[in-house]
Every structure is written in C-alpha cells, then in structure tokens.
C-alpha cells in the first residue's frame, strides 16, 4: 500500500491510537509495523483474532502483561558471550514469569469461553521456570545480587560487615577522645574512595597522622584516614574486590544459563508481541465503539452508520454507503463544508482499518472489501495534512492512479476536474470517470459540476449522491444521501440573506433552460425523498410499537402458561393426596370387616355393616366449599338442648351437647375425647336427646376428617425457643389431625440443631404421629421435619 495514500487518509493517526493501547514494547513494535493486507484469508484471520481478544477483554478484563519486557538485546548479548547486569537478568526472569502467567490466563479463558486462535498462540509459549528460579534465587527485586547467590559471596559479605564494624568502632573511640575532638571539623565518620575517614581541621594537619584522601571545597577540612585503621581499611578493600569477583562469577553463570534458553525466549517474545497486539486492537475497538465487519473480495462495500474514527463520537454524523452491487461508482455533489471530503475519507480509512484486522466504527452487519490497493486524490483547502488544490497537482495524482489501478482497486477522488475552466474541467472529469468505470474499479468521487449529475443519470452502474443541506437554517446536516444529486442552493441562500428580488430573478434568467429542468427535477426528488423518509420513520415507530406490544403479549402468554401448569400440578398433587387418603381409609375398613368376619363367622350384625358403610362414605372426598370458603349454615334456627347429637359445621364433625352457656348462645360439645365451646349458629341438630336414648348405645362418635381452609400444612418455628415450640407443635398436630391431613411440615431451620432435636423427641412420643423424617431436596432439607399423621 502506497505510504502517500496512508498519509492522505490519516492511517498513521489510527496506528498512533492503537499503539497507546499496547501494554508492552513488544506489542508497540508489532503495531508500528502494521499495514493493510490484500489477502482475504489473512484479513479474516486477523479479524477473528481481534474478535477473540475483544470477547476475552469483555468477559475477563485486561490480560496480564505485567513484567514482560523487550529482552531481545540482552538475549543476543548473552549468546555472544557478554555478561548481563543484574537488572538485565531480572528483566529476563520477570519476562519468563509474565509469559507463563499470560499463557495460563489465555488457556483458562479458552476453557471457559472458546478462543481457539488466541489459545493456539499462547500454547506455543514455553515455560522455563528453572531459569526464572535460578535468577530470582540470586537477584532481588531491587536488582541486587543477594548473599544467597553463593556460599562464597555470603562468607565474603559476613567478613565485610564484621570488618566495617571494627573500623567504625575504632574510629568512634577516636572521635570520642577530647584530645582528638578539638582537631575535628565534625565528630562524624564518612567514606572517601571506599575508605573510612574523619574530617580534620586544616591547621591540625601536622599534628594528625594518617593518609589524606580528600579536602573540602574551601580547603578548611581534610578527610584523613588515621594510621590506626589503615590496615583494617586495606582488609576491607580486599574483601570488596573479592565480592566484585564473586558477583561477576555469579552473573556469568546466570548469563550462560540464559543463553541456553535464548532461542526459545526469542520465539516467545515474538508470540507475546502478537498477543499484546491482539488485545490492543480489542481495547481500541472498545474505545471507538467499533464492530466486526464482514469481509469479501468481490468489490462490495456496505457501511451502516459508519463514523470517521478521528472525529468525536458525539459530534460526527454517521453515513450509510453501499457500493459494488447495483452500482460501482458514486458521484457526490453538494456545497463546500457539507461533509463530502469527510465522507470520502471515512470510506477510505474504514477500508484500510478492516484490511489491517481492526474493527471499524460502524454498526454490526457492515461489510467491507479487501482491495488490492486504495488510491486517493484528496487535497482541497479543508485538508490539514497537504495542499493539492491546483489543477496540476490534481492531474499529477490522477495520472499516477490511472497507471497503477486495477479492477480490484478503490479510487477516491475529491473535487474531480477542479482548478480549471468549468467546461473543460467537467468534460475531462467525465472522460476520467468513464475510463475508470470501464476498467471495473470501485469509485467514489466528489464534484461541483452539474454535468456530472447528468452523467450519473445516464450511465449504468453509476449513481448520484449528495450531502444534505438545510435551507431553513442555511447549514449542512453532513448526511450522505445516496441516489439524490446535490442541488445548487445559491438562489435560495441569497434570498434568505436578503439579496434584492430583482437581482435574484435576473440571475435565474441567465440559467439555461436545461439547468432549470435539472434543478426542478432535483427539487422534486428531494421533496419525494423527505416525504418517503418521514413515512419510513413513522412506519418504523409503528413497527417498534407493535413489536413491543407483541413482546408484552408473548410475555403474558408465557406467564399464563406457567401459572396454568403450576395450578394443574398443584391440583394433581392434591387429588393424588385425596385418593391416597381415601385408599388408606378403605383399606382400614376392609381390614376391619375381614376381622369381624373371622371373629363372628358369617353373622356380621347389621349395625356393624352400617357403621362400616358410614366410614366408607366419610372417606369419600367431599365437594369444595362455597366460593367464600365457608360451610353452609342451617336454613332455619333450631333449638339445641343438652344431650342432643349435633354436627359442627366449621369442623365437619358430629358430637353431643354437654351443656349450654353464654345466655344459651353457645354450647359445650363433646367431640370424641375433646370438649369445645361452639356457637349455636355453627351447630345442626341430628338427634334429640330423648330419641337418642331409645337407640342402641353408640360405640363412639366418629370424627369426619375434612380439611379446614384455615388450617395450614406447615408450621414455621424459626426464632422460637424450645418451650414455645413444643406448645405450638402440639396445637398444630391436633388441628392437622382434626383437619384430616396425612402429612405436615414443621420448619425449624438449621441453627444449632437444638430445636430440631427437641422436635424430633416430641414427635417420637406424640399419639397422632405415625412417622417423621427430615425434608428432602426441594422440601427444605435438614431445616424442615416432615411428619406423617395416623
């Protein structure tokens, strides 16, 4: 790709933005070398890597590139026998560690979310932990060789610290002496030329023995090494030299080890650079709000709300462009400052970005083509980078384009034919366009010449376009309109600005009849376009409203279906429970009849058969209560007396009246082993007391087990203490037994287990409980006890 074209279309600025998102110098190097690619498969591969990195960055955040450095120079020096410094070796160790960390990050990401191309690249990274450990064992985070690097170095440094302590101790004893203190400038110990010295006043030079190593700028202070510590300092000097030699030996050993892995590490560095490059492309896409374009090599281009990537997203006006299907050339007309040049650059720059494996700032579904080359002649007064506004400069560029272009090229021409006589310029522009069109390349050209509008109408495969202009505000809207040629708005603008009507009419008279017809036609097209666009917006709003209504109805339908299924399931469960209960009652009755038959032979008495039949009738499920959930009341008041047999409506059970109470408004009723105070309105007379006396003695009054709507099948005891809980459980079991429940749930939670244990002990002894167990999965688990009643 011609560098001049890249410069014209501001490609370098995109590269700069991309480089800002690279995390390492390795990635920046790859970014700087990036150029558009003309091979479709290579471009698709590059875009797929970008897409995987985009997904990874969105799902897992930034990839860990910390510690990775460009260590190629250090590796090359190690291979030719040079000795690396501690900082260089530390960089190698940190890069090896960073490479391993990045590899594991990408492979883990691939396990969770498929990113095959990134995983294939990361899989090639080698792991040399032995090199990393060897270096980090010897060099600390401050790039200093540690004592643990070798036993010899540890021994030397112990001697050094001991020797330094002896020198300091000797000098401190000297400066504490009153005779020496008067000769010192300050009572301190300092170092000159790696030897310990003390600051002595100049006038005491002859009185103070030793070696002078330095003096102050004024000459008033001499830094003297006293004779008493010369031998000790000499020993320290020898130890420091030994330390340097041992460190050099350690560094040479580590450098030789790094050289052994240099070849693998150089390959790793290349892979790391490409991984960083991929994630940099992903981060740039996030910042730009860019999307993955579909690519082809058949010259087809379709941008949906494409934006120029170097213009503020809040200010740029998106464009919609389609080229290469029904037409291969677009002629854009319209006034200056209307956005023609920006539209031209947007098409070119987005094509270059896609060919470089970058996402483009456009909506999903945009398509771009892999061209063998892009050519552009853009350079009017609006161009910042260059000024090619003269006719000769334009023509020089166009001649170069004509020599090099192919049927698979994209040609962008700004102000074609400008800079010369309008008649000759328009004729030349038409000839150039015709030549390019016959060759079959894709063309987008801007012009002011009205003759090119007619050319676009008459030539198959060429279409007019324009930049929209708002006459009401005398300002461009920067919208690209395909299929509509640009109008000359000079007369309208002049009239709006207040130019005399006579002058405007005279000017209109100077315009040829053909030009007037063209302008009238364009005005009609523009009016029809605006009307069609208004209708399209209205239809789009109605469509969205209908889709929202449809979605709402669908959600309600799904909700209704779910509720219906839930109610059906509940009804089935309740019916199954009723059937099982009836079956259990029938089984008990049959067993009783068989037992009677065995005890009394064939002579089962009638009253016993009647009792058994009554029990079967009572086991049959009753119809549901009234809509309000209340049992039917007696149709007329009845006088109830002590001893009468009655039915209690609210419980659905029979009993005997023991006594009347509460001004005869209530009665105490014996229900089996229970006595209850019941309102007379809740009772129905079955048999009078005197009638009952003439009958055979009743064996027992039976309880009709029907479910009371006010009694629940579960009891929640969470937060209660053990004593309160036992009272509640006893009451709950009595009510559940009377209501005819076969199974109940006691919710006690997990807690410390005291409440659960206490409830289990209580249930084990309770007369109504047949068995009990902890809840299963879906019933509450160990936080619930399920009791089966007799």
N, C-alpha and C positions, 0 to 999 in steps of 0.2 A: 504494500500500500504506500502510495506517494506521501512522503512526510509533509509536503506542502498542503496536501488535502487535509491531512490530520490536523495541521495547524489552523487551516481555514475554518474547520468545523469545531475547533476548541477541544479536540480529543485529549490534548495534554492536560487540560484542566480536570478532566474526568480521572486521568491517571493520578494526578496530584491528590484528588479527593480519596481515591482508592488507597493510595499509599498511606494516608493518615489513619486508616483503619487496620493496617498491618501491625501485628504485635511484636515482630522481630525484624532484625536487619535482613535476615534470610528472606522473609516474606516481601520486604520492600524491594529487594533485588529482583525478585520474580515480577513484581508489579511494574517496575521500571522497564522491564524487557517486554511487557505485554504489547501485542499488536493484533489487529483484526486478522482473522483466519478465513480463507476462502474455501476450506474443505467442510462440507456439510456434516459429515460424521464427527470430525474433530470438534466442530462448534456444538453439536448436540451433546457430545461427551462432556465438554467444558460446562455447558449449561446444566447438565444433570448433576455434576459435582457441586455447582453453585446451589442448586435446588436442595441437595442433601445437606450442605452446610447451613443453608437458610433454615431448614427444618430442625437441624440439631441446635442451632443457636436459639430458635424459638422455644424448643422443648426443654433444653438442658442449660441454657445460658452460655456464656462465653467459654470457649475451650481454654484449658490451662497451658499457656505458652510461657509461663514464668520460668526464668533461669536459663532459657535457651538463647545462646549467643552464636555469632558467626565466628567459629573457631578454625576456619579453614587455613588461615595463615599460620596459626600455631601448629596445626597438624602437619602442614608442609615443612615447617622448620624441624619438627621432631623427626621427620622422615630423612632429612639430610644430615642428621647428627647434631643439631643445635640443642642447647639446654634451655628448657622453658622455665619461666619465672613462676613463683608460687601462685600469682594471680592468674596467669595463663592456665596453669594446671587446674586451678579451682574452677575456672570457666569451663574447662573440658568436663570435669566431674558434674557440675551443675547442668550442663547441656545433656549429658548422658542421663541424668536423673529426670530432667524435664522431658526428654524424649520418651522415657519409659512411662512417665505419668500421663503424657498425652496419648500414647498408644493405648493404655488401659482405658482412658476416658472414651476414646472413639469406639473401641471394641465393646465396651459396656453399653454404649449408646446403640450400637448395631444390634446387640442382643434385645434391647427394649424396643427400638424403632429401626426398621431396616434402612441402612445407609451403605449399600454394598461397595460403592466406589471409594468412599472415604475409608471404609474398613479395609479394603484391599490395599490402599496406600499405607495405612497405619500398620497393617500386618507385616509389611516389609521392613519396618523399623527393627533394628537389632537391639538387644538388651545386654549391656556389658557391665553388670553390677560389680564384677570383680575389679574392673578398672576404677569405677566410681568409689568403691570402698577403700581401695588402696590409696587413692589420692586423699580422700576425706579423713583417713586414719592419720595422715601425716600433716595435712594443712587445714587450719581452722577457717572459720567464716570471715576472718579479717585478712586472709591470705598470708598468714604467718605459719612458718614451719613449727609444729608442736614438738615438745620434748619426747612424746611417744613415737615420733617418727623412727627412732632407732635407739637401742640401749646406749650406744656411744654418745649420741647427742644428749641424752638425758644425763649421763655421767658428767660430760663437759659442763653443762649448764648448772648442775649442782655445785661443781667446783667454782664456777664463775660467781654464783650467788654467795657462796661461802667466802671467796676472796674479796669480793666487793664489800661484804660485811666487815671483814678485818680491816680493809683500808679506811672505811668510813669510821670505824671505831677508833683507829689510830689518830686520824685527823680530828675527830671530835674531842679526843682527850687533849690534843694540842690547842685547839681554839678555846677550850675552857680555861686554859692556863692564863693567869693575869699578866704574866710577862709577855706572852705572845699576843694577847688580845689588843694591847696598845699599838702593835705593829700592823694589825689587820684593818683594812678599809671596812669590812663587814665580817661578822662572825658566821660565815657560811662556807659550805663545801660545794664546789662546782666542778665541771668537766671541761677540759680543753684537750683536743687531739686524742680523745678516748682515754685520757688520764685524769685522775682526781687531783685537783689543785685547790689552793686557797688564795683569796685576794689580799695582797700585801701592799702597804703604802710604799711609794717610791723612795722616800727618804730612809727607809729601813732595809733597802736592798742589800747593802753591805753587811748588815747585822743578821740577815736571814739567809741561811744556806739553802741549797736546792737548785732545781732547774726551772728557768723561766720559759713558759710555753706561750704566753700572750700578754698583752697590756691593753688597757682601756684606751679609748679614743683620745682622751686628754693627756694620757701618759702618767696620770697620778696613781694608777693602780697597776700592779704587776701580778699576773696569775702564776704562782710558783708551786712547783711540786717539791715538797720537803724531802730531804735526803732519807728521812725515816720511812717513807712509803715508796721510794723508787723501786726497790726490789719487788714489793708487792704489786705495784703497777705493771712492772715488767711481766710478772707472772700472769696478771690479768690479760695483758696484751697477747701472750702466747695462747692462753685459753680462747680468746676471741678469734684468733687466726685458726685454731683447731675447730672452733664452732663453724666458721665460714667453710672450711674444707669439708666438714661432715655434712653441712647443709647442701653444698654443691654435689656431693656424692649422692645424697638422697634425691635431689632434683634430677640428676642424670638418670637414676634408676627409674623414677616415675616417668620421665620423658621417653625412655626406651620402651616402657610398658605402653604408653600412649601411642608410640609409633607402630606397635604391633597391631593396634586396632584402627589405625588411621584410615585404611581403605574402607572398612565398614562405616566408620563415622562420617567420611566424606559423602558416601551414598545417603546416609541418614540425614545429613544436613540438606541435601537436595530435596528429599521427601518432606522434611519439616518445613522447608520454604514453600513448597506447593500446598501443604496443608494450611499453613498460615495464610497463603494467598486465597485459598478457597473460603476460609472463614472471613477474610477481609471483604471479599465480594458479597458474602451474605450480610455483613454488617452495613455495607454501603446500600444494599437493597432495602434494608430496614429503614435507614435514614431517609432514603429517597421515596419510600413508599412504592417501590418498583415491583414488577411482577415478571414471572417467567413467560417469555414469548415462545410461540411455536415457530419452528424454522422450516424453510423449504429452499429448494434450489431452482424453482421454476419461475422466478421473477415476480412472485406475488407478495404484495405488501399490504397489510391492513392494520392500521393503528386505531385503537379505541381510546379516546380521551388521552392521547399522548401529550406529555408535557416536556418542555425543554428542561433538562436536569440542572442547568446552571442558573435558572430563574427561580425566585422564591415561590414555593408551592402555593402560598396564599395569594399570590399576585398573578401567576401565569394562567393564561386561558388555554385549556386543553383543545386539541384539534382531533378530528376524525378524518382519516385518509384511507382510501383504498386505491391500489394501483396494480396493474398487471393481470387483471381478469378481463373485464369488458373493454378496458382502455389501457394503453401503455404509456400515455403522455398526458400530463395535466398542465394547462396554461392558466396561471393565476394572474388576475388583473385586479386593479384597485389603486386607491390613492397612496401616497407616501405615508409613512408612520402607521400604516394599517396592520402591520404584522406579517407582511409577505416574507421578508428575509428571515424572521424568527421561525416561521413555519417551515421554510426551506431547510434551515439549519437543524430544526428538530427532526425532520425526516432523515437527514444525513447522519446526525450524531447518534440517534437511536439505532440506526442500522449498524453503525460501527461498534456500538456497545454490545449489541446482540452477537455480532461476529467475533467479539472478544470474550464471549462466555459470561457477559454481565446481564443481570436483569434490567429491564427498561421501565422507566416511569410511565406506565400506561395500564389500562385495565386488563384483567385476565381475559384471555381469548385473542389478544393481539397476535398478529403473525408478521414475521419479517423474513427477508430473503438473504441468503448467502450469495453476495455478488462477487465476481472475480476482481472487481475494482470499483471504487467510487471516484467520480470526477466532479469538481465544483468550480464554478466561476462566480464567486460571491465577493463583492467588494465595492459597495456604494458608500455614501457618506455616513451610513449608520455603522459601518464596520469599525471596530476598535483596533483590531489587530493589523489591518493593512488598508491602503487606499488605492484601489484599482478602478477609479471611476472614469478614466479616459477611454475613448473608443479603442485606441491602440492596445491598451493593456487588456481590455476585454477580449479583443480579437486574438491577441497572442495566446491567451489561455485557451480560447475555443479551438484554435488551430492545434494546440498540443492535445486537447481532448479528442479531436477528430482523428488524430493519428493513432492514438492508443486504445480507444474504447472498443468494446466487443458487444455482441448481443446480450451478454450476461453482466453488463455494466449498469450502474445507476449514475445518471448525469443530472446535476443540479445547476441551473443557470439563472442568475439573478439579473434583472433588467436587461434581457436579451435585446441586442440591437441599439442600446442607448449610446449617447455620446456623439451622434452624427445626425445628418439630415433625416427627419422623420420618414419621408417617403422611401429613401434608400435604406434606412435602418430597418424599417418594417419588412421590406422586401428581402433583405439579407437574413433577417430573423426567420422568416417563413422558409427560406431555402435551407438554412441550417437545420431547423426543426424537421423538415421533410427528409433530409439526408439521414439524420439520426433515427427518425421513425422507421424508415425503410430498413435500416440495419437491424432493428428489433430491440434496441436497448430501452431501459426504463428512463423516462424523462419527467422532471418537474421544473418548469420554467416560469419566471415572473416577468411581466412586461406592462408598459403603459399603452402600447399600440392597440387601437381598436381593430386594426386589420387582422391581428392575431386571434381576436374573438371570432371573426368570421371564418378564419382558417380552422379553428377548433370545431365549429359547427359543421363544416363541410367535409372534414377528414374523419374517416372511420378509425376508431382506436384512440382518438384524441378528445379530451373533454375540457370544457371551461371550468374555472373555479374563481372565487373572489374572496376578498376579505370584507366582512360585513361592516357597514358604516351607518351610524345612527344619525339621520338628517335632523331629528328633533334636537339633539344635543351637539351636533356638528363634531362628533368624535367617533373614532373607530371602536368596535367592540372586540377586535382581534380574533373573531371567529372565522374559521375557514369554511366556506360554503362550496361544496363540490357540485358541479352541474349548473351553477349560476354565474354568468360573467359579471365582471365589475362594471358598475355604472360610472359615468362621469358626473360628479356631483358639483361641478364648478358653478353652474347657474343657480342651483338650489342654495349653495353656501353663500353666494354673492347676494342673493335676495334676502336670506336670513340676516346677513350682516348689514343690510340697509343700502345696498347699491341701487341707484335710481332705476326705476322700472323701464324707462325708455332705453337706457344703455343695455339692460339685460335683453330686451326684445330685439334690439338691433343685433346683438351678438347671436341670438338664436337664428336670426335671418341669415347670418353668414354660414351657419352649419348646413352642410349638404343634406338633401332630402333622404339620401340613403342612410346617413348617420342618424338622422332623426328617427327613421324607422327602426334602426337598430336599438337606439336608446328607448324608444317606446316599447319595443319587444322585451328588452331587458327589464323595464319597469313593470311590465305585465307579469313577467316571470317572477320578479321579486315579490310582487303582491300575492301571486298564487303560492309562492313558497312560504311566505309568512302565514297565510291562511291555513295552508296544509300543516305547518309546524304547530300552529295554535290548536288545530284539531287533533294533531298527534299527541300533544301534551294533555289535552282533555281526555282523549281515549286512554292514554297511559295512566292518568289519575283514576279513571273509572276501573281500569283493569286491576290496579293495585287495590282499590277499594273492594272489588269483587273477590280478589284473591284473599284479602284479609277476612272478608265475610265467610268465604268458603273454608278458610283455615279454622275460623271460630266454630262454624257448624261441625266441621270434622272433629275438632277437639271435644265438643259437646257430645257428638255421637259416640266417640271412643269412651268418654266418661260414662255415658249412659250404659253402653255395653258392659263396661267393667262393673258398674253398680248392679246391673241385671245379673251378671254372672255371680257376683258376690252374694246377692239375695237368694239366687237359686241354690247356691252351695249351702247357704245357711239353712234354707228350708229343707234341703235334702238331709242335712245333718240332724235337724230337729225331728224330721219324720222318721229317720233311722232310730233315733233315741226313743221315740214313742213306740215304734214297732218292737224294739228290743225289750222295752219295759213291759209291753203287753204280752210278749212271748214269755218273759220270765214269770209273770203272774199266771198265765195259762199253764205253764209247766208246773208251778207250785200247786195249782188247783187239781190238775190231772194226778199229780203225785198223791194229794190228799184223798182223791176219790179211789185210787188204787189201794191206798192204805185202809180206807173204810171197807172196801170190798173184801179185802183179805181178812179184816177183823170180824166182819159181820156176815160173811158169805154173800149170798145173793140178795139178802134182805136189807138193802140200804134204805133207810127211812126217808119218807118224802120231804120232811122238813130239812134234812141234811142235803138232799139234792137241790132243794130250793135255795138253800144258803150257798151251795157251790155255784148255782146258776147266777145268783146275785153277784157273787165275787167276779165271775167272768164278765158280767155286764159292766161292773165298775172298772175292770181292767181295759175296757174298750175306750179309745181316745174320744173325748167329747168335742163338739164343735167349739170354735173360738168364741170368746165372749163378745159382747157388743162393742161397737166402734170406740166407745169411751173407756173400754177395759173394765166395766163394772158388771157384776152379776145382776140378773133381772130381779126386781123386787116383787113382793107379793102384790097382787092386783087390788086386794081389799084388806082392811085391818082385821086381825083375828085376835081373840082373847087367849092369852097364854097363861097357864097356871102351873104351879109346882107339880112335878111328876110327869108332865106331858113329854112325849117324844117329839123332837123338833129337828129341822135342818138349818144349819148355819150357812147363809148364802156366801159370805165372804171367804169361808173355808171349804165349802162344798162337802161338809161332813154332818153326820147325824149324832145326836146326843140327847140327854134327859135334863129337863129343867130342875135344878135343885131348889132354888128359891128366887123370888122376885125382889128387886131392890131399886133404890132411886125413884121413889114415888111410882113404882110399877112401870118405869120407863126402860129398865134394864133387867136382865135375868142372869143368874149364875147357872151355867150349863156345864154338865159333866160330859167331857169328850174322852172316852176311854179312861186313861189314868190322869187326864188333865181337867182342871176346872178353869173356866173362862167367864169373864163378865162381858155380856154381849147385849147390844141394843135390841129391843123388841122388834124394831123395823128390819133387823137383819135375820129374823127367825121366821120359819114357816112351820105351822103345826102339821105333824104327821099322824100322831095318835094321842087321844086323850088319855089321861092317867087311868080313869076307871075302865076304859076299853082295854088298855094295856094289861090290867090286872087279870082279865079273863083269858088272856092268851097264855100260851106255854111260856115258861121263863126263857128269856133271851140268854143265849150263851155269852154274847158280848156285842157291844156296838162296834161296827166297823168304821174305819176312817176312809173316806173317799179321797184317794191321792190325786188331786188335781193341782196343776201348777198355778200359784198365785203370781199375778203380774208384778206385785210389789216385792216379791222375794227374788233376790239375785243368786246366781250360781257361783259367785265368787265373793270372798271377804278379804279386804286389804288391811293388814295389821302392821304395815311398816311404820315405825316410830313409836309403837305401843310397848309398854313394859310387859313382863311375863304374866303378872297377875291380871292386868286389864285384858290381855289377850285371851286368857283361859275363859273368862266370863263371856267375852264376845264369841269365842268359838262354840261354847256350849249353847248359847242362844241361837247362833247361826245354824248349828246342826239340827236343833229342834225344829226351827222354821223350815229348813230344807227338807227334813224328813216328812213333816206335815204337808209340804207342797208337792211331795212325790218325786223329788229329784233323785236320779240314780247316781249322779257324780257331781262333786262340788270342788272348787279350787280355793285354797287358803294361801294368800300372798303374804309372805313374811320377809322376803328379801334375803340377801346373803349375810351381811353383817358379821357378827362374831360367831353365829351358829347357836347361841343360847335359845333364841326364840324358836328356831326350827326344832331343836331337840325337845324343848318343852311341849311344843305342839304335837310332836310325834308320840311322846309319852302319854299325852292326854287322849289322842285318837286311839291308841292301842287299848285303852280301858273303856272307851265310850260305847254305850249299848247300841247306838244307831249305826256305827261304823263297821262295815264288813271288811274292808281292807284299805290301805293307803300306800302311796308311793310319791317319790319326788317327780316334778314335772319333766317331760321330755323336751327335746329340741323343738322350739316353736310354742311351747306351753309356758316357758319361763325358766326352765332348767331347775337348778338347785334352789332358786329363790321362791319356788311355789311347791306346795304339797297338795296332791290330788287325792281326795278321799272318796271311796265308793261306799254308798249307803246301803243298808239292808232293805 
